Amino acid sequence: MDRISVICAHIPGCRVFADIGCDHGYCTAYVLEKGLCERAYVSDISAACLKKAETLLAAEIAAGRCVPVCADGLDGVQDADCVLIAGMGGEEIVRILSRAPLPERFVLQPMHNVEKVRRHLLARGAHIEEDFTFEDGKFYDLIVGRAAGGDAYSDFEYRYGRDNLKSPSAAFLRKLRKEADVLREALAADVKREQREALLERLHESEAIIDAIEERL
């Protein structure tokens, strides 16, 4: 499945949906078409990007089912009970979430710094329902959960994602193998002792997880 299809397949039904950093608005179009919400926001800090979503969703906007907002993060989005933030860096997602109460439901697809997103969510008492890696040309991580319920992760789960460790997919295994190759290449270069020790630790950790997964297959 392609990236947008995977994200859309994990958006739960809700009353008001908000797509933050909506770009073309494809996910919002899916949610409205499938009747997964009563009303939706499409929000982007870029007026040019928001214009693409407004063009795609012109009929829904005219009918009052979709509200376009040119703003930073959740600014201007007050009543959404399900928020999607996809295609941003993990630090940017954390910044956006830090400026408002956690939404009742969330679907997050960080491009990097995924561990920071996990730690932020759980530090605020969130419950993560799904947390896995998938592949569409590149490797992506998807985090689905809710604001209430609480959760606790081990250090390994923060780094790799709980579902990836409990029920590893072929995509996650390929990602680990690729990361291990990158670490080996880095170790083959002339690096300082402190860096070498850190790289070796990461490589041994990755290799141990790879071995454990392969034994289960």
BELNORMO-V33481 format. One record per pair of residues at least 24 apart in sequence whose ideal C-beta (glycine too) atoms are under 10 Angstrom apart, sorted by the first residue. I is the first residue (numbers start at 0). J is the second residue. If there is no record, write none. Layout:
i->I j->J
i->I j->J
This chain:
i->0 j->133
i->0 j->134
i->0 j->135
i->1 j->133
i->1 j->135
i->1 j->136
i->2 j->85
i->2 j->86
i->2 j->108
i->2 j->133
i->2 j->134
i->2 j->135
i->2 j->136
i->2 j->137
i->2 j->139
i->2 j->141
i->3 j->28
i->3 j->29
i->3 j->85
i->3 j->86
i->3 j->108
i->3 j->135
i->4 j->29
i->4 j->133
i->4 j->135
i->5 j->85
i->5 j->108
i->5 j->131
i->5 j->133
i->5 j->134
i->5 j->135
i->5 j->139
i->5 j->141
i->6 j->83
i->6 j->85
i->6 j->86
i->6 j->106
i->6 j->107
i->6 j->108
i->6 j->133
i->6 j->139
i->6 j->141
i->6 j->143
i->7 j->32
i->7 j->33
i->7 j->35
i->7 j->83
i->7 j->85
i->7 j->106
i->8 j->141
i->9 j->83
i->9 j->106
i->9 j->108
i->9 j->128
i->9 j->129
i->9 j->131
i->9 j->141
i->9 j->142
i->9 j->143
i->10 j->35
i->10 j->36
i->10 j->81
i->10 j->83
i->10 j->104
i->10 j->106
i->10 j->143
i->11 j->35
i->11 j->36
i->11 j->80
i->11 j->81
i->11 j->103
i->11 j->104
i->11 j->105
i->11 j->106
i->11 j->128
i->11 j->143
i->11 j->145
i->12 j->36
i->12 j->37
i->12 j->81
i->12 j->104
i->13 j->37
i->13 j->38
i->13 j->39
i->13 j->79
i->13 j->80
i->13 j->81
i->13 j->82
i->13 j->102
i->13 j->103
i->13 j->104
i->14 j->38
i->14 j->78
i->14 j->79
i->14 j->80
i->14 j->81
i->14 j->103
i->15 j->39
i->15 j->40
i->15 j->66
i->15 j->76
i->15 j->77
i->15 j->78
i->15 j->79
i->15 j->80
i->15 j->81
i->15 j->82
i->15 j->102
i->15 j->103
i->16 j->40
i->16 j->41
i->16 j->65
i->16 j->79
i->16 j->80
i->16 j->81
i->16 j->82
i->16 j->83
i->16 j->102
i->16 j->104
i->16 j->106
i->17 j->41
i->17 j->42
i->17 j->66
i->17 j->68
i->17 j->73
i->17 j->75
i->17 j->76
i->17 j->77
i->17 j->78
i->17 j->79
i->17 j->80
i->17 j->81
i->17 j->82
i->17 j->83
i->17 j->84
i->17 j->102
i->17 j->105
i->18 j->42
i->18 j->43
i->18 j->52
i->18 j->56
i->18 j->65
i->18 j->76
i->18 j->79
i->18 j->81
i->18 j->82
i->18 j->83
i->18 j->84
i->18 j->85
i->18 j->106
i->19 j->43
i->19 j->44
i->19 j->68
i->19 j->70
i->19 j->71
i->19 j->72
i->19 j->73
i->19 j->74
i->19 j->76
i->19 j->79
i->19 j->82
i->19 j->83
i->19 j->84
i->19 j->85
i->19 j->87
i->19 j->92
i->19 j->95
i->19 j->96
i->19 j->102
i->19 j->107
i->20 j->44
i->20 j->45
i->20 j->48
i->20 j->49
i->20 j->72
i->20 j->83
i->20 j->84
i->20 j->85
i->20 j->86
i->20 j->87
i->20 j->91
i->20 j->92
i->20 j->95
i->21 j->45
i->21 j->48
i->21 j->49
i->21 j->51
i->21 j->52
i->21 j->53
i->21 j->55
i->21 j->56
i->21 j->67
i->21 j->68
i->21 j->83
i->21 j->84
i->21 j->85
i->21 j->86
i->22 j->48
i->22 j->49
i->22 j->51
i->22 j->52
i->22 j->85
i->22 j->86
i->23 j->48
i->23 j->51
i->23 j->52
i->23 j->54
i->23 j->55
i->23 j->56
i->24 j->48
i->24 j->49
i->24 j->51
i->24 j->52
i->24 j->53
i->24 j->54
i->24 j->55
i->24 j->56
i->24 j->59
i->24 j->60
i->24 j->65
i->24 j->67
i->25 j->51
i->25 j->52
i->25 j->55
i->25 j->56
i->26 j->52
i->26 j->83
i->26 j->85
i->26 j->106
i->26 j->108
i->27 j->52
i->27 j->55
i->27 j->56
i->27 j->59
i->27 j->64
i->27 j->65
i->27 j->67
i->27 j->83
i->28 j->52
i->28 j->55
i->28 j->56
i->28 j->59
i->28 j->65
i->30 j->65
i->30 j->81
i->30 j->83
i->31 j->56
i->31 j->58
i->31 j->59
i->31 j->62
i->31 j->64
i->31 j->65
i->32 j->59
i->35 j->81
i->36 j->64
i->36 j->65
i->36 j->79
i->36 j->80
i->36 j->81
i->37 j->64
i->38 j->63
i->38 j->64
i->38 j->65
i->38 j->66
i->38 j->78
i->38 j->79
i->39 j->64
i->39 j->65
i->39 j->66
i->39 j->67
i->39 j->79
i->39 j->81
i->39 j->83
i->40 j->65
i->40 j->66
i->40 j->67
i->40 j->68
i->40 j->70
i->40 j->73
i->40 j->75
i->40 j->76
i->40 j->77
i->40 j->78
i->40 j->79
i->40 j->82
i->41 j->65
i->41 j->66
i->41 j->67
i->41 j->68
i->41 j->69
i->41 j->76
i->42 j->66
i->42 j->67
i->42 j->68
i->42 j->69
i->42 j->70
i->42 j->71
i->42 j->72
i->42 j->73
i->42 j->74
i->42 j->75
i->42 j->76
i->42 j->79
i->42 j->82
i->42 j->84
i->43 j->67
i->43 j->68
i->43 j->69
i->43 j->70
i->43 j->71
i->44 j->68
i->44 j->69
i->44 j->70
i->44 j->71
i->44 j->72
i->44 j->74
i->44 j->95
i->45 j->69
i->71 j->95
i->71 j->98
i->72 j->96
i->72 j->97
i->72 j->98
i->72 j->99
i->73 j->98
i->73 j->99
i->73 j->100
i->73 j->102
i->74 j->98
i->74 j->99
i->76 j->102
i->79 j->103
i->79 j->104
i->79 j->105
i->80 j->104
i->80 j->145
i->80 j->146
i->81 j->105
i->81 j->106
i->81 j->145
i->82 j->106
i->82 j->107
i->82 j->146
i->83 j->107
i->83 j->108
i->83 j->143
i->84 j->108
i->84 j->109
i->84 j->116
i->84 j->142
i->85 j->109
i->85 j->110
i->85 j->139
i->85 j->141
i->86 j->110
i->86 j->139
i->87 j->111
i->87 j->112
i->87 j->116
i->88 j->112
i->88 j->113
i->88 j->115
i->88 j->116
i->89 j->113
i->89 j->114
i->89 j->115
i->89 j->116
i->89 j->117
i->89 j->118
i->89 j->119
i->89 j->140
i->89 j->142
i->90 j->115
i->90 j->116
i->90 j->119
i->91 j->116
i->92 j->116
i->92 j->119
i->92 j->120
i->92 j->142
i->93 j->118
i->93 j->119
i->93 j->120
i->94 j->119
i->96 j->120
i->96 j->123
i->96 j->125
i->97 j->123
i->100 j->146
i->101 j->125
i->101 j->144
i->101 j->145
i->101 j->146
i->101 j->147
i->102 j->144
i->102 j->145
i->102 j->146
i->103 j->145
i->103 j->146
i->103 j->147
i->104 j->128
i->104 j->143
i->104 j->144
i->104 j->145
i->104 j->146
i->105 j->142
i->105 j->143
i->105 j->144
i->105 j->145
i->105 j->146
i->106 j->141
i->106 j->142
i->106 j->143
i->106 j->144
i->107 j->140
i->107 j->141
i->107 j->142
i->107 j->143
i->107 j->144
i->108 j->133
i->108 j->139
i->108 j->140
i->108 j->141
i->108 j->142
i->108 j->143
i->109 j->139
i->109 j->140
i->109 j->141
i->109 j->142
i->110 j->137
i->110 j->139
i->110 j->140
i->111 j->140
i->113 j->139
i->113 j->140
i->113 j->141
i->113 j->142
i->113 j->157
i->113 j->158
i->113 j->159
i->113 j->160
i->114 j->140
i->114 j->152
i->114 j->154
i->114 j->156
i->114 j->157
i->114 j->158
i->114 j->159
i->114 j->160
i->115 j->157
i->116 j->140
i->116 j->142
i->116 j->157
i->117 j->142
i->117 j->144
i->117 j->150
i->117 j->152
i->117 j->156
i->117 j->157
i->117 j->158
i->117 j->159
i->117 j->160
i->117 j->161
i->118 j->152
i->118 j->157
i->120 j->144
i->120 j->145
i->120 j->146
i->120 j->150
i->120 j->152
i->121 j->149
i->121 j->150
i->121 j->151
i->121 j->152
i->121 j->156
i->121 j->157
i->123 j->149
i->124 j->148
i->124 j->149
i->124 j->150
i->125 j->149
i->125 j->150
i->126 j->150
i->127 j->152
i->127 j->156
i->127 j->160
i->127 j->161
i->127 j->162
i->128 j->161
i->128 j->162
i->129 j->160
i->129 j->161
i->129 j->162
i->130 j->156
i->130 j->157
i->130 j->159
i->130 j->160
i->130 j->161
i->130 j->162
i->130 j->163
i->130 j->164
i->130 j->165
i->131 j->160
i->131 j->161
i->131 j->162
i->131 j->163
i->131 j->164
i->131 j->165
i->131 j->166
i->131 j->167
i->131 j->168
i->131 j->170
i->131 j->171
i->132 j->159
i->132 j->160
i->132 j->162
i->132 j->163
i->132 j->167
i->132 j->168
i->132 j->170
i->132 j->171
i->132 j->172
i->132 j->173
i->132 j->174
i->132 j->175
i->133 j->168
i->133 j->170
i->133 j->171
i->133 j->174
i->134 j->168
i->134 j->169
i->134 j->170
i->134 j->171
i->134 j->173
i->134 j->174
i->135 j->170
i->137 j->174
i->138 j->170
i->138 j->171
i->138 j->173
i->138 j->174
i->138 j->175
i->138 j->177
i->138 j->178
i->139 j->170
i->139 j->174
i->140 j->171
i->140 j->174
i->155 j->204
i->155 j->207
i->155 j->208
i->158 j->201
i->158 j->204
i->158 j->208
i->159 j->204
i->159 j->205
i->159 j->208
i->163 j->208
i->163 j->212
i->164 j->208
i->164 j->211
i->164 j->212
i->166 j->215
i->167 j->208
i->167 j->209
i->167 j->211
i->167 j->212
i->167 j->213
i->167 j->215
i->167 j->216
i->168 j->212
i->169 j->212
i->169 j->216
i->171 j->208
i->171 j->209
i->171 j->212
i->172 j->208
i->172 j->209
i->172 j->212
i->172 j->213
i->172 j->216
i->174 j->205
i->175 j->204
i->175 j->205
i->175 j->206
i->175 j->208
i->175 j->209
i->175 j->212
i->176 j->205
i->176 j->206
i->176 j->209
i->176 j->212
i->176 j->213
i->177 j->205
i->178 j->202
i->178 j->205
i->178 j->209
i->179 j->203
i->179 j->204
i->179 j->205
i->179 j->206
i->179 j->208
i->179 j->209
i->180 j->205
i->181 j->205
i->182 j->206
